[in-house]
Amino acid sequence: MIIDDILNELRAVIEAKLPADATISSLEFEGPDVVVYTKEPRKFADNANIIRTIAKGMRKRIVVRPDPGVLLDPEDAIQKIKKIVPEDAVMTNFYFNADTGELTIEAEKPGLVIGRFGTTLREIIKEVSWTPNVARTPPIKSNIVANIRQLMRTSVDERKTFLKAIGRKIHQECSSKDRWVRFTALGGAREVGRSCFLLSTPESRVLIDCGVSMSLENGAPYLYVPEVNPISQIDAVVITHAHLDHSGLVPLLFKYEYDGPVYCTPPTRDLMALLQLDYIDVSAKEGNKIPYESSMVREELKHTIPLNYGDVTDIAPDMKLTLHNGGHILGSSITHFHIGDGLYNVAITGDFKFEKTRLFDAATNKFPRLEALVTESTYGGIRDFQKPRRDSERKLRDVVKKTVRNNGIVLIPAFSVGRSQEVMLVLEEAMRKGNIPEVPIYLDGMIWEATAIHTTHPEYLNSELKNMIFRKGWNPFLSECFVQVDSSSMRSKIIKEKSPAVIISTSGMLNGGPIMEYLGNLGPDEENTLVFVGYQAEGTLGRRIQKGWKEVPTNAENGRTGTIKINLNVETIDGFSGHSDRKQLIDYVGKMQSKPQLVLTEHGDEKSCVDLANGLYKRTNIETRAIINLETVRLI
């Protein structure tokens, strides 16, 4: 059956279930959605439950949009909307697109624009005919969020053309009678870095992650092998989370003629762009080869289709994707693929944390069906057990209290995404409850921008934080104790004054960034404390200081090598990791309600991957393998 016949058949099914006075003017595939255009949006708003029932029965995502001819003038629409929506919502911007009939409303409290069970949105549709989408006004101004939203508005026509083309590919009938599923490791197997995998069937090829390894001279995945070429013929790319070892080379795909969709959560899209742009900026400053231009990041964004947790989405004729909470960083996902009509189910974890943290709920491990699981093994070694988070938080509070009372400064090198926000929440609560003295907590480097993205997507935080933000009206990230260091002159002033404070700055392993200026000036003073809250890789400056070096080399501005004296106190506080340790990794599989028949381990050094595979087999009696780069495993 050709695609137009499929559309006509869908239209007939939908029209047969609609009330007689609700008509369809046209039907289109746009990406994973079936888009219904109508001249009577009010009647569809009155029958929203019918549309949901039809979508569930057809197992399709159905979106209703108005014909351009019935749209109310934008200025009149704004006035009507202001009468419907409570003032407490604080609507800040309205963006209209006549081609799609969609209206984007930005508001500080989007829940009040939506209304209970969507009642306010339906009322808006009835009054103005436009289809409203609601976006949160970032509580902290975010340049990356503003730029992405602007890009989406200016590329609407381009995106619509792209979505229509992709939609027709996704919803076509399967042509092959063969039934097999293969999984190929293109990077990240028995190593940490450049995670990249290919899930393939007779109908489709889907790439999961496309990361870069900073520790290798050529840190790219094996994208030149036959299984993945030509790259232009890949059907979809799915990104588990924004860290560069998982997303760093996605824009490179567009440089090599990929023109398909990129699926991820909304916060992953924002953080991914932030980290990628910083990656090429740092590469240029260090004189390294730049793998792609910023224009390729924009191309990636225009091809990104954001999905929320739990949305079941067609991404190929024989494949559905569902993203689930990964508990690792903001928007991180366990990716679940349903292949064929009940043929096979595989979940790929990316990086995950099977424990509730300050930021996130524990990673999801409950799936209706699961035949195979591909899991990370970062801390899968037989001796990889992390300290209790409560003990780590107590030690951090004690270190801050002692240092501040000695009129010192606490210097915390941290990565911009994940670890920094965990530490921020611990310190904010301790300060609010009087457990540590009230001093400014300075945020330098990309940490402020990354935190702004966290405040833009609070629905991806854990249940306690969401309750605090949405019901109690208190967002700890907005506390006055946090101060942005927004200029080099401000940084110099902080260093010169040397008043008691906490400074959280990038980079996390002391291999560049603002942290080096702080360390160079604060390192010689005994009253200060340097606190490591993350892993320090062998060969890094951070690792040398951990080993007790009292002088460490650094590159001066004139290009000559200088030294930094290390007289300050040095503390290492484990327990803030966004990865699961060995016990949690084994528990994740052992406590699954739908047990897989096969587990593949990856994302860890060789020993960790092998140790975890052996441990899982002994605990669960499930077949396990530590997959190797360039190996293909036939799943069925």
C-alpha positions as semicolon CSV with decimal commas, in nm:
position;residue;x (nm);y (nm);z (nm)
1;M;0,000;0,000;0,000
2;I;0,143;0,340;-0,097
3;I;0,167;0,615;0,163
4;D;-0,126;0,821;0,025
5;D;-0,350;0,514;0,049
6;I;-0,240;0,469;0,411
7;L;-0,333;0,833;0,480
8;N;-0,675;0,790;0,316
9;E;-0,738;0,477;0,519
10;L;-0,642;0,655;0,842
11;R;-0,869;0,946;0,753
12;A;-1,162;0,713;0,699
13;V;-1,103;0,543;1,036
14;I;-1,085;0,878;1,219
15;E;-1,389;1,031;1,042
16;A;-1,598;0,724;1,121
17;K;-1,543;0,779;1,494
18;L;-1,595;1,157;1,501
19;P;-1,926;1,331;1,569
20;A;-2,115;1,408;1,247
21;D;-2,057;1,783;1,271
22;A;-1,676;1,754;1,315
23;T;-1,504;1,737;0,978
24;I;-1,147;1,694;0,854
25;S;-1,016;1,920;0,577
26;S;-0,682;1,738;0,536
27;L;-0,457;1,479;0,696
28;E;-0,075;1,474;0,696
29;F;0,211;1,275;0,843
30;E;0,453;1,513;1,017
31;G;0,736;1,321;1,176
32;P;0,590;1,065;1,417
33;D;0,257;1,253;1,431
34;V;-0,063;1,217;1,234
35;V;-0,177;1,579;1,192
36;V;-0,547;1,646;1,143
37;Y;-0,637;1,986;0,992
38;T;-0,992;2,112;1,045
39;K;-1,205;2,420;0,994
40;E;-1,385;2,341;1,319
41;P;-1,118;2,331;1,594
42;R;-1,381;2,421;1,857
43;K;-1,568;2,096;1,795
44;F;-1,250;1,894;1,825
45;A;-1,172;2,075;2,152
46;D;-1,514;1,972;2,281
47;N;-1,438;1,611;2,186
48;A;-1,078;1,585;2,308
49;N;-1,145;1,251;2,476
50;I;-1,258;1,104;2,145
51;I;-0,929;1,202;1,980
52;R;-0,733;1,046;2,267
53;T;-0,937;0,726;2,235
54;I;-0,882;0,712;1,858
55;A;-0,507;0,771;1,902
56;K;-0,485;0,494;2,161
57;G;-0,680;0,251;1,944
58;M;-0,471;0,326;1,636
59;R;-0,147;0,340;1,840
60;K;-0,064;0,669;1,669
61;R;0,014;1,020;1,793
62;I;-0,267;1,244;1,665
63;V;-0,241;1,623;1,662
64;V;-0,532;1,851;1,567
65;R;-0,458;2,185;1,400
66;P;-0,684;2,455;1,253
67;D;-0,699;2,558;0,887
68;P;-0,537;2,901;0,842
69;G;-0,867;3,049;0,724
70;V;-1,037;3,016;1,063
71;L;-0,762;3,174;1,275
72;L;-0,841;3,481;1,482
73;D;-0,623;3,789;1,436
74;P;-0,319;3,753;1,668
75;E;-0,381;4,079;1,859
76;D;-0,745;3,986;1,918
77;A;-0,636;3,634;2,017
78;I;-0,395;3,769;2,280
79;Q;-0,668;3,982;2,437
80;K;-0,906;3,685;2,456
81;I;-0,635;3,460;2,601
82;K;-0,557;3,717;2,872
83;K;-0,923;3,703;2,979
84;I;-0,914;3,321;3,000
85;V;-0,579;3,259;3,169
86;P;-0,530;3,368;3,533
87;E;-0,291;3,661;3,582
88;D;-0,084;3,444;3,818
89;A;0,038;3,249;3,513
90;V;0,247;3,556;3,416
91;M;0,243;3,510;3,038
92;T;0,553;3,678;2,894
93;N;0,547;3,611;2,517
94;F;0,314;3,500;2,239
95;Y;0,441;3,356;1,910
96;F;0,200;3,283;1,623
97;N;0,261;3,066;1,317
98;A;-0,016;3,093;1,061
99;D;0,124;2,812;0,842
100;T;0,076;2,552;1,115
101;G;-0,201;2,728;1,308
102;E;0,007;2,694;1,623
103;L;0,051;2,949;1,898
104;T;0,331;2,929;2,155
105;I;0,259;3,091;2,492
106;E;0,556;3,147;2,721
107;A;0,461;3,177;3,088
108;E;0,631;3,168;3,425
109;K;0,367;2,919;3,547
110;P;0,271;2,709;3,243
111;G;0,049;2,482;3,450
112;L;-0,201;2,767;3,492
113;V;-0,213;2,816;3,114
114;I;-0,277;2,445;3,063
115;G;-0,536;2,413;3,339
116;R;-0,649;2,100;3,518
117;F;-0,659;1,812;3,266
118;G;-0,604;2,070;2,986
119;T;-0,933;2,256;3,043
120;T;-0,781;2,603;2,997
121;L;-0,608;2,501;2,674
122;R;-0,937;2,372;2,533
123;E;-1,105;2,698;2,628
124;I;-0,832;2,891;2,441
125;I;-0,887;2,676;2,129
126;K;-1,261;2,741;2,138
127;E;-1,211;3,118;2,162
128;V;-0,923;3,180;1,919
129;S;-0,903;2,859;1,705
130;W;-0,521;2,858;1,729
131;T;-0,361;2,539;1,867
132;P;-0,172;2,651;2,180
133;N;0,162;2,513;2,293
134;V;0,293;2,622;2,630
135;A;0,659;2,683;2,719
136;R;0,811;2,785;3,049
137;T;0,972;3,126;3,072
138;P;1,320;3,044;3,206
139;P;1,338;3,169;3,568
140;I;1,709;3,228;3,508
141;K;1,782;3,387;3,172
142;S;1,934;3,126;2,943
143;N;2,102;3,231;2,620
144;I;2,101;2,877;2,485
145;V;1,727;2,827;2,549
146;A;1,644;3,167;2,398
147;N;1,855;3,097;2,089
148;I;1,707;2,748;2,038
149;R;1,351;2,880;2,065
150;Q;1,431;3,158;1,821
151;L;1,584;2,905;1,580
152;M;1,271;2,690;1,598
153;R;1,052;2,993;1,520
154;T;1,258;3,107;1,222
155;S;1,287;2,759;1,070
156;V;0,921;2,657;1,089
157;D;0,879;2,614;0,713
158;E;1,202;2,417;0,684
159;R;1,103;2,196;0,976
160;K;0,756;2,134;0,836
161;T;0,902;2,017;0,503
162;F;1,147;1,796;0,691
163;L;0,878;1,650;0,919
164;K;0,650;1,569;0,626
165;A;0,929;1,382;0,448
166;I;1,023;1,192;0,764
167;G;0,658;1,118;0,841
168;R;0,610;0,949;0,507
169;K;0,913;0,726;0,572
170;I;0,809;0,637;0,926
171;H;0,451;0,542;0,844
172;Q;0,505;0,338;0,529
173;E;0,434;-0,035;0,535
174;C;0,714;-0,283;0,602
175;S;0,844;-0,432;0,280
176;S;1,065;-0,720;0,400
177;K;0,940;-1,061;0,512
178;D;1,266;-1,139;0,694
179;R;1,268;-1,114;1,074
180;W;1,597;-1,032;1,244
181;V;1,740;-0,772;1,482
182;R;2,112;-0,693;1,510
183;F;2,307;-0,475;1,751
184;T;2,649;-0,335;1,653
185;A;2,900;-0,161;1,881
186;L;3,063;0,134;1,702
187;G;3,223;0,282;2,014
188;G;3,199;0,269;2,392
189;A;3,235;-0,108;2,423
190;R;3,495;-0,209;2,686
191;E;3,589;0,160;2,708
192;V;3,445;0,488;2,838
193;G;3,396;0,747;2,566
194;R;3,262;0,773;2,208
195;S;2,948;0,573;2,286
196;C;2,778;0,478;1,960
197;F;2,562;0,178;1,866
198;L;2,358;0,067;1,568
199;L;2,026;-0,115;1,604
200;S;1,929;-0,262;1,269
201;T;1,648;-0,468;1,115
202;P;1,562;-0,554;0,751
203;E;1,360;-0,229;0,746
204;S;1,560;0,024;0,945
205;R;1,890;0,136;1,092
206;V;1,888;0,345;1,410
207;L;2,197;0,500;1,568
208;I;2,197;0,528;1,947
209;D;2,436;0,802;2,067
210;C;2,733;0,943;1,878
211;G;2,992;1,055;2,130
212;V;3,353;1,166;2,133
213;S;3,640;1,034;2,345
214;M;3,866;1,309;2,481
215;S;4,136;1,060;2,582
216;L;4,199;0,921;2,231
217;E;4,388;1,094;1,950
218;N;4,105;1,000;1,716
219;G;3,812;1,003;1,952
220;A;3,540;0,933;1,696
221;P;3,330;0,615;1,678
222;Y;3,382;0,371;1,391
223;L;3,149;0,558;1,157
224;Y;3,333;0,442;0,843
225;V;3,243;0,071;0,870
226;P;2,998;-0,084;0,617
227;E;2,723;-0,139;0,875
228;V;2,669;0,234;0,916
229;N;2,732;0,355;0,561
230;P;2,612;0,545;0,379
231;I;2,534;0,769;0,675
232;S;2,264;0,940;0,470
233;Q;2,064;0,615;0,483
234;I;2,043;0,597;0,863
235;D;1,674;0,622;0,958
236;A;1,705;0,788;1,299
237;V;1,945;0,896;1,571
238;V;1,851;0,859;1,938
239;I;2,050;1,037;2,211
240;T;2,040;0,901;2,566
241;H;2,181;1,217;2,727
242;A;2,384;1,531;2,662
243;H;2,734;1,443;2,788
244;L;2,990;1,473;2,509
245;D;3,092;1,107;2,525
246;H;2,736;1,035;2,411
247;S;2,639;1,336;2,198
248;G;2,960;1,518;2,105
249;L;2,975;1,412;1,739
250;V;2,606;1,417;1,643
251;P;2,657;1,740;1,438
252;L;2,931;1,557;1,244
253;L;2,663;1,327;1,101
254;F;2,500;1,625;0,929
255;K;2,838;1,721;0,787
256;Y;2,837;1,377;0,620
257;E;2,489;1,416;0,466
258;Y;2,268;1,272;0,738
259;D;1,930;1,443;0,700
260;G;1,711;1,247;0,938
261;P;1,563;1,302;1,284
262;V;1,739;1,321;1,621
263;Y;1,523;1,201;1,911
264;C;1,589;1,301;2,273
265;T;1,419;1,479;2,563
266;P;1,379;1,861;2,555
267;P;1,646;1,922;2,825
268;T;1,887;1,687;2,645
269;R;1,844;1,897;2,331
270;D;1,928;2,219;2,519
271;L;2,221;2,078;2,718
272;M;2,356;1,894;2,413
273;A;2,376;2,218;2,215
274;L;2,541;2,398;2,509
275;L;2,812;2,133;2,548
276;Q;2,872;2,091;2,175
277;L;2,922;2,464;2,118
278;D;3,160;2,477;2,413
279;Y;3,346;2,174;2,276
280;I;3,423;2,336;1,941
281;D;3,509;2,666;2,115
282;V;3,759;2,495;2,347
283;S;3,900;2,290;2,056
284;A;3,966;2,611;1,864
285;K;4,131;2,784;2,161
286;E;4,358;2,485;2,223
287;G;4,461;2,468;1,859
288;N;4,300;2,128;1,805
289;K;4,116;2,021;1,492
290;I;3,755;2,142;1,500
291;P;3,534;1,847;1,401
292;Y;3,240;2,060;1,283
293;E;3,117;2,418;1,263
294;S;2,845;2,578;1,476
295;S;2,621;2,569;1,167
296;M;2,611;2,189;1,203
297;V;2,484;2,228;1,562
298;R;2,203;2,446;1,426
299;E;2,130;2,182;1,163
300;E;2,112;1,918;1,435
301;L;1,866;2,132;1,635
302;K;1,640;2,184;1,334
303;H;1,625;1,805;1,293
304;T;1,563;1,730;1,661
305;I;1,225;1,588;1,761
306;P;1,195;1,622;2,140
307;L;1,007;1,349;2,327
308;N;0,888;1,340;2,686
309;Y;0,931;1,041;2,915
310;G;0,668;0,777;2,845
311;D;0,568;0,894;2,497
312;V;0,546;0,589;2,269
313;T;0,666;0,712;1,929
314;D;0,700;0,555;1,585
315;I;1,052;0,621;1,455
316;A;1,061;0,367;1,169
317;P;0,808;0,142;0,992
318;D;0,893;-0,143;1,229
319;M;1,016;0,038;1,539
320;K;0,865;0,231;1,831
321;L;1,072;0,427;2,082
322;T;0,991;0,516;2,442
323;L;1,221;0,725;2,663
324;H;1,230;0,663;3,039
325;N;1,402;0,843;3,325
326;G;1,773;0,753;3,349
327;G;1,847;0,940;3,673
328;H;2,196;1,038;3,548
329;I;2,169;1,404;3,444
330;L;1,881;1,631;3,344
331;G;1,678;1,461;3,071
332;S;1,889;1,145;3,060
333;S;1,698;0,848;2,922
334;I;1,674;0,473;2,923
335;T;1,580;0,411;2,559
336;H;1,329;0,131;2,499
337;F;1,274;-0,001;2,146
338;H;0,970;-0,209;2,050
339;I;1,050;-0,379;1,720
340;G;0,789;-0,522;1,482
341;D;0,443;-0,614;1,598
342;G;0,558;-0,765;1,927
343;L;0,865;-0,924;1,767
344;Y;1,138;-0,798;2,002
345;N;1,208;-0,544;2,277
346;V;1,547;-0,402;2,372
347;A;1,643;-0,130;2,621
348;I;1,970;0,065;2,608
349;T;2,049;0,238;2,934
350;G;2,306;0,501;2,839
351;D;2,443;0,625;3,173
352;F;2,203;0,578;3,464
353;K;2,165;0,600;3,841
354;F;1,947;0,341;4,015
355;E;1,907;0,550;4,328
356;K;1,707;0,861;4,415
357;T;1,938;1,162;4,433
358;R;1,903;1,529;4,521
359;L;1,810;1,594;4,158
360;F;1,641;1,288;4,012
361;D;1,426;0,987;4,085
362;A;1,590;0,646;4,043
363;A;1,623;0,517;3,687
364;T;1,326;0,328;3,545
365;N;1,363;-0,051;3,524
366;K;1,001;-0,152;3,469
367;F;0,904;-0,227;3,110
368;P;0,600;-0,418;2,976
369;R;0,830;-0,647;2,778
370;L;1,205;-0,681;2,744
371;E;1,408;-0,944;2,563
372;A;1,750;-0,772;2,571
373;L;1,921;-0,508;2,783
374;V;2,237;-0,311;2,699
375;T;2,378;-0,160;3,018
376;E;2,660;0,071;3,118
377;S;2,936;-0,074;3,339
378;T;3,133;0,232;3,450
379;Y;3,148;0,110;3,810
380;G;3,080;-0,255;3,741
381;G;3,410;-0,387;3,881
382;I;3,403;-0,625;4,175
383;R;3,536;-0,355;4,411
384;D;3,333;-0,063;4,275
385;F;3,110;0,033;4,565
386;Q;3,027;0,396;4,637
387;K;2,999;0,560;4,977
388;P;2,648;0,645;5,101
389;R;2,540;0,983;4,967
390;R;2,435;1,094;5,315
391;D;2,791;1,051;5,444
392;S;2,929;1,245;5,147
393;E;2,689;1,533;5,207
394;R;2,782;1,544;5,575
395;K;3,152;1,557;5,493
396;L;3,096;1,840;5,243
397;R;2,908;2,043;5,504
398;D;3,184;1,984;5,760
399;V;3,457;2,092;5,516
400;V;3,271;2,412;5,425
401;K;3,200;2,496;5,788
402;K;3,559;2,446;5,896
403;T;3,707;2,640;5,603
404;V;3,472;2,936;5,636
405;R;3,534;2,961;6,011
406;N;3,906;2,984;5,928
407;N;3,825;3,274;5,690
408;G;3,908;3,054;5,394
409;I;3,754;2,986;5,054
410;V;3,622;2,647;4,940
411;L;3,712;2,577;4,578
412;I;3,512;2,301;4,405
413;P;3,607;2,198;4,051
414;A;3,304;2,041;3,886
415;F;3,158;1,960;3,548
416;S;2,886;2,203;3,441
417;V;2,605;1,947;3,413
418;G;2,489;1,716;3,693
419;R;2,752;1,715;3,968
420;S;2,748;2,095;4,005
421;Q;2,371;2,109;4,056
422;E;2,383;1,822;4,310
423;V;2,643;2,010;4,516
424;M;2,445;2,333;4,483
425;L;2,135;2,172;4,635
426;V;2,332;2,027;4,926
427;L;2,489;2,364;5,007
428;E;2,166;2,561;4,961
429;E;1,974;2,339;5,202
430;A;2,258;2,343;5,457
431;M;2,274;2,722;5,442
432;R;1,895;2,760;5,461
433;K;1,880;2,535;5,768
434;G;2,174;2,706;5,936
435;N;2,404;2,403;5,918
436;I;2,679;2,605;5,747
437;P;2,751;2,982;5,763
438;E;2,584;3,209;5,507
439;V;2,846;3,296;5,247
440;P;2,815;3,358;4,872
441;I;2,831;3,052;4,648
442;Y;2,993;3,171;4,325
443;L;2,916;2,984;4,003
444;D;3,172;3,026;3,726
445;G;3,210;2,886;3,376
446;M;2,916;2,710;3,208
447;I;2,764;2,609;3,542
448;W;2,531;2,912;3,549
449;E;2,397;2,846;3,199
450;A;2,353;2,475;3,272
451;T;2,167;2,562;3,593
452;A;1,942;2,798;3,396
453;I;1,847;2,503;3,174
454;H;1,764;2,301;3,487
455;T;1,523;2,576;3,596
456;T;1,364;2,574;3,248
457;H;1,274;2,203;3,275
458;P;1,176;2,141;3,642
459;E;0,935;1,864;3,537
460;Y;1,244;1,645;3,482
461;L;1,359;1,678;3,844
462;N;1,266;1,434;4,120
463;S;0,926;1,426;4,287
464;E;1,036;1,617;4,598
465;L;1,190;1,901;4,398
466;K;0,884;1,923;4,173
467;N;0,660;1,941;4,478
468;M;0,880;2,214;4,626
469;I;0,875;2,415;4,303
470;F;0,516;2,366;4,184
471;R;0,321;2,345;4,511
472;K;0,532;2,527;4,767
473;G;0,656;2,793;4,526
474;W;1,022;2,756;4,624
475;N;1,294;2,681;4,369
476;P;1,626;2,621;4,547
477;F;1,822;2,705;4,230
478;L;1,689;3,061;4,256
479;S;1,828;3,113;4,606
480;E;2,010;3,441;4,665
481;C;2,312;3,249;4,794
482;F;2,405;3,164;4,431
483;V;2,597;3,437;4,251
484;Q;2,693;3,429;3,884
485;V;3,051;3,520;3,799
486;D;2,979;3,689;3,466
487;S;3,310;3,860;3,388
488;S;3,684;3,829;3,434
489;S;3,683;4,151;3,635
490;M;3,435;4,001;3,881
491;R;3,651;3,691;3,908
492;S;3,955;3,909;3,979
493;K;3,763;4,098;4,246
494;I;3,662;3,773;4,424
495;I;4,024;3,657;4,419
496;K;4,158;3,991;4,541
497;E;3,909;4,027;4,830
498;K;3,960;3,668;4,950
499;S;3,645;3,684;5,161
500;P;3,503;3,351;5,287
501;A;3,301;3,190;5,009
502;V;3,235;2,874;4,810
503;I;3,339;2,874;4,443
504;I;3,207;2,607;4,206
505;S;3,380;2,630;3,871
506;T;3,469;2,435;3,560
507;S;3,653;2,229;3,461
508;G;3,600;1,928;3,681
509;M;3,949;1,775;3,633
510;L;4,145;2,102;3,637
511;N;4,230;2,069;3,269
512;G;4,133;2,427;3,183
513;G;3,858;2,680;3,246
514;P;3,816;2,950;3,514
515;I;3,907;2,705;3,791
516;M;4,274;2,743;3,695
517;E;4,278;3,117;3,771
518;Y;4,123;3,053;4,111
519;L;4,366;2,771;4,187
520;G;4,668;2,978;4,082
521;N;4,573;3,256;4,324
522;L;4,414;3,059;4,610
523;G;4,632;2,747;4,600
524;P;4,923;2,890;4,803
525;D;4,702;2,987;5,101
526;E;4,668;2,728;5,379
527;E;4,329;2,850;5,501
528;N;4,160;2,755;5,171
529;T;4,031;2,411;5,072
530;L;4,014;2,236;4,736
531;V;3,731;1,980;4,727
532;F;3,713;1,712;4,457
533;V;3,357;1,582;4,414
534;G;3,418;1,395;4,088
535;Y;3,653;1,139;3,939
536;Q;4,002;1,265;3,848
537;A;4,143;1,071;3,553
538;E;4,502;0,952;3,551
539;G;4,736;1,213;3,404
540;T;4,515;1,513;3,485
541;L;4,617;1,800;3,709
542;G;4,344;1,703;3,951
543;R;4,484;1,353;3,990
544;R;4,833;1,488;4,060
545;I;4,702;1,712;4,336
546;Q;4,508;1,417;4,481
547;K;4,836;1,225;4,495
548;G;4,990;1,500;4,708
549;W;5,188;1,710;4,461
550;K;5,279;2,044;4,624
551;E;5,367;2,210;4,294
552;V;5,184;2,147;3,968
553;P;5,264;2,273;3,617
554;T;5,033;2,510;3,435
555;N;5,039;2,702;3,109
556;A;5,088;3,075;3,158
557;E;4,925;3,335;2,931
558;N;5,253;3,389;2,739
559;G;5,258;3,020;2,648
560;R;5,536;2,932;2,890
561;T;5,492;2,664;3,152
562;G;5,456;2,792;3,506
563;T;5,386;2,628;3,841
564;I;5,115;2,657;4,104
565;K;5,200;2,603;4,470
566;I;4,952;2,380;4,649
567;N;4,942;2,471;5,018
568;L;4,565;2,468;5,058
569;N;4,385;2,169;5,210
570;V;4,281;1,901;4,963
571;E;3,971;1,687;5,020
572;T;3,814;1,418;4,805
573;I;3,445;1,349;4,863
574;D;3,307;1,050;4,675
575;G;2,938;0,970;4,659
576;F;2,809;1,239;4,424
577;S;2,847;1,027;4,111
578;G;2,566;1,018;3,856
579;H;2,654;0,654;3,779
580;S;2,536;0,343;3,958
581;D;2,793;0,136;4,146
582;R;2,824;-0,241;4,112
583;K;2,549;-0,320;4,363
584;Q;2,302;-0,083;4,196
585;L;2,390;-0,213;3,849
586;I;2,319;-0,571;3,956
587;D;2,006;-0,468;4,148
588;Y;1,879;-0,281;3,842
589;V;1,865;-0,607;3,646
590;G;1,778;-0,831;3,941
591;K;1,473;-0,622;4,034
592;M;1,333;-0,593;3,682
593;Q;0,972;-0,703;3,656
594;S;1,016;-0,806;3,295
595;K;1,347;-0,994;3,294
596;P;1,557;-0,982;2,975
597;Q;1,689;-1,299;2,815
598;L;2,020;-1,134;2,724
599;V;2,232;-0,859;2,884
600;L;2,517;-0,686;2,702
601;T;2,760;-0,477;2,908
602;E;2,943;-0,168;2,775
603;H;3,063;0,182;2,882
604;G;3,336;0,078;3,122
605;D;3,695;-0,033;3,100
606;E;3,745;-0,393;2,991
607;K;3,770;-0,529;3,347
608;S;3,454;-0,349;3,461
609;C;3,251;-0,472;3,163
610;V;3,367;-0,832;3,207
611;D;3,329;-0,825;3,588
612;L;2,972;-0,693;3,560
613;A;2,879;-0,950;3,296
614;N;3,006;-1,230;3,521
615;G;2,838;-1,086;3,829
616;L;2,503;-1,048;3,654
617;Y;2,515;-1,407;3,528
618;K;2,589;-1,542;3,876
619;R;2,312;-1,331;4,034
620;T;2,038;-1,367;3,770
621;N;2,138;-1,668;3,553
622;I;2,067;-1,448;3,249
623;E;2,295;-1,486;2,947
624;T;2,545;-1,198;2,955
625;R;2,824;-1,073;2,728
626;A;3,077;-0,791;2,746
627;I;3,042;-0,670;2,389
628;I;3,352;-0,556;2,193
629;N;3,381;-0,259;1,956
630;L;3,293;-0,355;1,596
631;E;3,114;-0,668;1,717
632;T;2,763;-0,735;1,592
633;V;2,527;-0,944;1,803
634;R;2,222;-1,098;1,642
635;L;1,942;-1,054;1,892
636;I;1,685;-1,259;1,703
